[in-house]
Structures are given as structure tokens and as C-alpha cells.
Amino acid sequence: MTAETTAETSTETPSGRDLVLSRLIPAPPNLLYRAWTEPDLLRRWFAPAPFRVTEAEIDLRPGGTTRIVMEGPDGTAFPSAGVYLELVPDARIVFTDAYLRAWEPAAKPFFTGIVTFEPEAGGTRYTARARHWSAADRAAHETMGFHEGWGRCADQLAALVATL
């Protein structure tokens, strides 16, 4: 079975600040949740190839820190840090880069991620939503290749969970 893809720019919020990627992935929600919350699994799919994740730290609790370092093909490192706001096992993960750690505000927050795993015939409806602080940030993220990059990562996620 292959993953069905739906990518969209969402304007369902009054501000129109969301970007959304949705896929039907032929795996149960618990495997997708594991891939998002276990550092060893996250390293295997979270960066769009040919980028790779070189570091993944996860303190899996509301208020806990997440820190990921992606490395480009030329060796350039791209660190990102944030905190978890909500964790519902096998169903929902909400995180933000508005805080770096221990509720220390970030200099320039960019978005809050809302990831859901909903059982659906044929697997799980995986939805990744990036809710930006401004419409300009949303537009910049879209221009940077949100749909292509997050889509490639979703392909890698689907391939990984098929092996678990």
C-alpha cells in the first residue's frame, strides 16, 4: 500500500497562518507516534534527504525540551529547539519553537507544530500542521519548500514505520 498525499495551505483560521500536510499512511497510530517521540527513530526520517538528523534530544512531557540538529549535504548544521505543549499518546503532539527550554522565550518564534494521528480505513490519517506567528512567516515557510520538504519527510516516515 502507498501513502495518499494531500497538501494544502490552510486558511481555515481567521489569520490564514497555517500550512498543512495530510497523508493516509498504512500503519497504526502507535507506530507513527513512536517515530515522532523516540530519538533513534526520529533520526531516521525527520530530515528530507539528502539532509540528515545528526542529533535528536527529546524530553517527552509538556514543557519538555526537543532539540534537533539537521545537517545538509555540505555539512552545514541547522539546529532547532523548542518545547512540547501537549502530548496525547498515539493521537497528538503539539510543540513550539516559541520557547527554547524551560520556558525560556526564543528570540524569533516561527511556528507551532500540531501533529495528529487518526485511525482511518487503511491505516492512519497523519496530519502535520505548522501554525505560524504571522502570515509573513507562513508565506516564507511555504516559499522555503514546506510541502516538498515535509512531504519528503512523510514519505520517509511511511517507509520507516512499514519496517517496525
C-alpha positions as CSV (number, residue, x, y, z in Angstrom):
1,M,0.0,0.0,0.0
2,T,1.3,3.5,-0.7
3,A,0.7,6.7,1.2
4,E,-2.0,9.0,-0.2
5,T,-1.0,12.6,-0.1
6,T,-3.0,15.8,0.4
7,A,-1.0,19.0,0.8
8,E,-2.7,22.4,1.3
9,T,-2.2,25.9,2.5
10,S,-4.9,26.2,5.1
11,T,-6.9,29.4,5.5
12,E,-9.4,27.9,7.9
13,T,-8.0,30.1,10.7
14,P,-9.1,33.7,10.6
15,S,-5.4,34.7,10.1
16,G,-4.6,32.2,7.4
17,R,-1.3,31.3,9.1
18,D,-1.4,27.5,8.7
19,L,0.4,25.2,6.4
20,V,-0.9,21.6,6.4
21,L,0.3,18.3,5.1
22,S,-2.0,15.3,5.4
23,R,-1.4,11.7,4.4
24,L,-3.1,8.3,4.8
25,I,-0.2,6.1,6.0
26,P,-0.7,2.4,6.0
27,A,0.4,1.9,9.6
28,P,-1.3,2.1,13.1
29,P,-1.2,5.4,15.0
30,N,1.1,4.0,17.7
31,L,3.9,3.4,15.2
32,L,3.7,6.9,13.9
33,Y,3.7,8.3,17.4
34,R,6.8,6.2,18.3
35,A,8.6,7.5,15.2
36,W,7.9,11.1,16.4
37,T,8.9,10.5,20.0
38,E,11.8,8.1,20.0
39,P,15.1,9.8,19.2
40,D,16.6,6.8,17.4
41,L,13.6,6.6,15.1
42,L,13.3,10.3,14.6
43,R,16.9,10.5,13.4
44,R,16.0,8.0,10.6
45,W,13.2,10.1,8.9
46,F,12.9,13.6,10.1
47,A,15.1,15.5,7.7
48,P,14.3,15.5,4.0
49,A,17.1,13.5,2.1
50,P,19.8,14.3,1.4
51,F,19.7,16.2,4.7
52,R,20.1,14.0,7.8
53,V,19.4,14.4,11.5
54,T,22.7,14.2,13.5
55,E,21.3,14.9,16.9
56,A,17.8,14.4,18.5
57,E,17.0,15.1,22.1
58,I,13.5,14.6,23.4
59,D,12.2,15.2,26.9
60,L,8.7,13.8,26.3
61,R,6.4,15.7,28.6
62,P,4.5,19.0,28.4
63,G,7.2,21.7,28.9
64,G,9.9,19.2,28.0
65,T,12.6,20.2,25.5
66,T,13.0,19.0,22.0
67,R,16.3,19.7,20.2
68,I,17.1,18.5,16.7
69,V,20.1,19.2,14.5
70,M,19.8,18.6,10.8
71,E,22.9,18.6,8.6
72,G,22.9,19.5,4.9
73,P,24.9,17.6,2.3
74,D,27.7,20.2,2.6
75,G,28.0,19.7,6.4
76,T,26.1,22.8,7.4
77,A,24.2,22.2,10.7
78,F,20.7,23.5,11.2
79,P,19.8,23.3,14.9
80,S,16.2,23.8,16.1
81,A,14.9,23.8,19.7
82,G,11.5,24.0,21.3
83,V,9.2,22.6,23.9
84,Y,6.3,20.2,23.9
85,L,3.0,21.8,24.7
86,E,0.7,18.8,24.5
87,L,1.3,15.0,24.2
88,V,-1.6,12.6,23.7
89,P,0.0,9.1,23.2
90,D,-0.8,7.7,19.7
91,A,-3.0,10.7,18.9
92,R,-1.5,14.2,19.0
93,I,1.8,16.1,19.5
94,V,1.9,19.9,19.9
95,F,5.3,21.6,20.0
96,T,6.6,25.1,19.5
97,D,9.8,27.0,18.9
98,A,8.5,30.0,20.9
99,Y,10.4,28.6,23.8
100,L,13.9,27.2,23.7
101,R,14.0,25.2,27.0
102,A,12.4,25.6,30.5
103,W,10.1,28.2,29.2
104,E,12.9,30.5,28.0
105,P,11.5,32.6,25.2
106,A,13.0,32.3,21.8
107,A,14.3,35.5,20.1
108,K,12.2,34.9,17.0
109,P,9.5,32.2,17.2
110,F,8.4,30.9,13.9
111,F,5.6,28.3,14.3
112,T,3.8,25.8,16.5
113,G,3.6,22.3,15.2
114,I,0.4,20.3,15.6
115,V,0.7,16.7,14.5
116,T,-2.2,14.3,14.7
117,F,-2.6,10.5,14.1
118,E,-6.2,9.5,13.4
119,P,-7.2,5.9,12.7
120,E,-8.8,5.6,9.3
121,A,-9.6,2.7,7.0
122,G,-6.3,1.6,5.5
123,G,-4.1,3.0,8.3
124,T,-3.7,6.4,9.9
125,R,-4.6,9.9,8.8
126,Y,-1.3,11.7,9.5
127,T,-1.7,15.5,9.6
128,A,1.2,17.9,10.2
129,R,0.1,21.5,10.7
130,A,2.5,24.4,11.0
131,R,0.8,27.3,12.6
132,H,2.9,30.4,12.1
133,W,3.2,33.5,14.2
134,S,2.4,35.7,11.2
135,A,1.1,35.4,7.7
136,A,4.5,36.6,6.5
137,D,6.2,33.7,8.4
138,R,3.7,31.3,6.8
139,A,4.5,32.6,3.3
140,A,8.2,32.4,4.0
141,H,7.8,28.8,5.1
142,E,5.8,27.9,2.1
143,T,8.5,29.5,-0.2
144,M,11.2,27.6,1.7
145,G,9.5,24.4,0.5
146,F,7.2,23.3,3.3
147,H,5.1,21.0,1.1
148,E,8.1,19.4,-0.6
149,G,10.3,19.1,2.5
150,W,7.6,17.9,4.8
151,G,6.2,15.7,2.1
152,R,9.6,14.0,1.6
153,C,9.8,13.5,5.3
154,A,6.3,12.0,5.4
155,D,7.5,9.5,2.7
156,Q,10.5,8.6,4.8
157,L,8.2,8.3,7.9
158,A,5.9,5.9,6.0
159,A,8.8,3.8,4.8
160,L,10.2,3.6,8.3
161,V,7.0,2.6,10.1
162,A,6.5,-0.1,7.5
163,T,9.6,-1.8,8.9
164,L,8.6,-1.6,12.6
